[in-house]
Amino acid sequence: MHTLVIVRSLKMGGMERVACNLADAFAEAGHDSHMLVYRKRDQGLAPEHPDVRVHVFPLRWWIRATIVGFFLELLARLVMNPLIPRSYFVWTGWLGGQLLRLWLWRFEKRHGRLDRIVFRGVGTFELVWSYRDVRARFVLENNLPIKKDAWRYRLCAKCLYPGKHLVAVSQGVAETVRQAQAKWSFQPASLQVIVNPCPVGRIRELMLEETPDLPDEPYIVNVARLVPQKDHELLLRAYAQAQPELPLVIVGDGPLRQSLEDLATNLGIADRVHFAGHRNNPYPWMHHARLFVLSSRVEGMGIVLTEALACGTPVISVDCPGGIREVLKGELESAIAPHDIPGLADKLKTALNGPKPAISDKWLHDFLPGRVVDRFLE
């Protein structure tokens, strides 16, 4: 089959990494796999399978080149966006959808008719919101903000979701879509749950790469961007309260790094917390850890939990909204901590008590790329 995965850019990020994983999975399953991005810059990631072909469609440039789009963008930036925050895409996305349809027509003349088109993330399909096609699946990576009832959310929802085949990455995300349907009055063509793929085999190759600055002793690890959603403040405070013997390693970077380093100093744990920064290959850090811990305020699915398990590392996570229970179910429910400092501190103590437990491959069965590909193509 002919498949196309569309993502806004290939900058370093969880959604972008999952988009590459899906394109690789289509190729691995023997399908003709293509990927489309809207920007040439920020290409920190790329599909690894040699048969995946990456195409660039500089969408904003083409919108501006239509002249009408140039004035629409000017109006949106200077007038509409200040009046209705985060509504920029509403005014340019209709034209973006028509331009994408034209690009796809030219693409299919050259490469053949597509059987499945997968848009990864709202940030990807909001720029082309007028595009609808029975072959297209629009993937929601995060919960919808259903607690907000401003009329601008209704306006955005009316553009983004009606008549489209929506895919949620977890039951938690799907539930917010159902609630939003009633609250914001829209009706999608369909809604199904398809989890993010976890390329277990490739991860197990990458986790064996030599990494000279790995700690010599056992440690606790967290891998995430240093942004408010990941709530590293909760992690640091729980770690300070639990006072484990093992050091804490935080792999990732972001705007909160300095404030988190200051917090570690104020809590008196700076000598036991190591900020390792961004790593292109975080899997050796996961593999050599004694425990992986997730402290996010919200997680669409928590693919990083499956990645840690693929590395053979036990995990714990706070019970946050979204999809961590898509991963931590059955035997793994005991790895869920209450979403507060004492609860996470107690779970840290419990998880570190005794030898490192064995990891079962059956916990990863639902996330194998081949199964995810079948779900998208069925």
C-alpha positions, 0 to 999 in steps of 0.5 A: 500500500502507499502511505504518507505520514505528515508532520509539521517539522522534524525538530527534536521532540516526542511527536516528531520521533513517533512520526518517524517511527510510524513511517519506518514501521510502514516501510518495515511492513513492506509498504511504500512509505513517504513522509511530508514535512512543512519546514526544511529547517529544524530537521534534527530527526529523520526516518531510519529505514532506507526506503522511507522517502522524505518530502518538504512542502514549505507551506507558509512560503506557498501561502504567502506566495498566493498574495491572498495568503500574504494579506490573510497572514498579515490580518491574522498576525496583526489583528485577529490573533491579538483579538482571539489568541492562538487563532492564527491557523483559523484564518490561513488554514483554509487556504493551507488545506487547498494548497495541500490538496494541490500538492497531493494531486501532483505527488500522486501523479508521480508516486501513485494514489495514496491508500492512507494519509496520517497527520501527526498532531493538531499542530500539523493539521491545524495549518491545513484544517480545510483538508478532508479525505476519507483516506486521512487519519488525524492523530491527537497526541494530547488531551483536549483542553475540555475545562476551557469553555471560551468561544474561541475553543468552539471556533477552533474545534469547528474548524479542526474536527468535524467530518474527520477520522480522528485517532487518539493515542490513548483511551484517556485522550479519546475520552477528552474528545468525547467530552469536547464533542458535547461541549463544543458541538462538533461531530467527527466522521469516526474516533478510534484509539491507536497507540504510538509504535515502539520500535523495540528492536531498534531501541535495543540496538541503540541502547548498546551504543558506547556512551563515555559519560554514563555514571559508573554507579546505579542511578534513577533516570528521567528523560524529558524536555525541561518544560512545565508539562513534565513537572520536574519540580515535582520530581526533584521535591519527591526525590529530596523527600525520599532521600534514596542512595542512588543519584538522579540523572535528568536527560533533556534540555529546555527553558526551565533548566536553570530554575530546576538547577537552582531548585536542586541547590535550594533543596540540598540535592544538587550534588546528587542530581545530574542534568545530562542535557539533550542526547540524540540517543537517550537509550543507553541512559535508560538501559543502564539505569536502575529505575525510570521515573515519569512525573508529568502533569499530563501525557497523551500516551507516555511512549517514553515508558514503553521505551524504558521498558524496551531497554529493560528498565523498571518504570514508575509514573505519577497518575497523570491525565492522558494515557499512562494507563495505556502502558501501565496496566495489569501487572504494571499498575503497581508502578503508578504513584499518586500525583503528589510529592509524598506519593511519588516519594513513597513509590520511589522508596518501594521501587528501589527496595530489593533487586532490579525486577525482570521486564516481560516482553508481553508488556510491549506487545500492543506497541509493536510497530507491525500491530500499529501499522495494521491498525492504521491500514485495517 
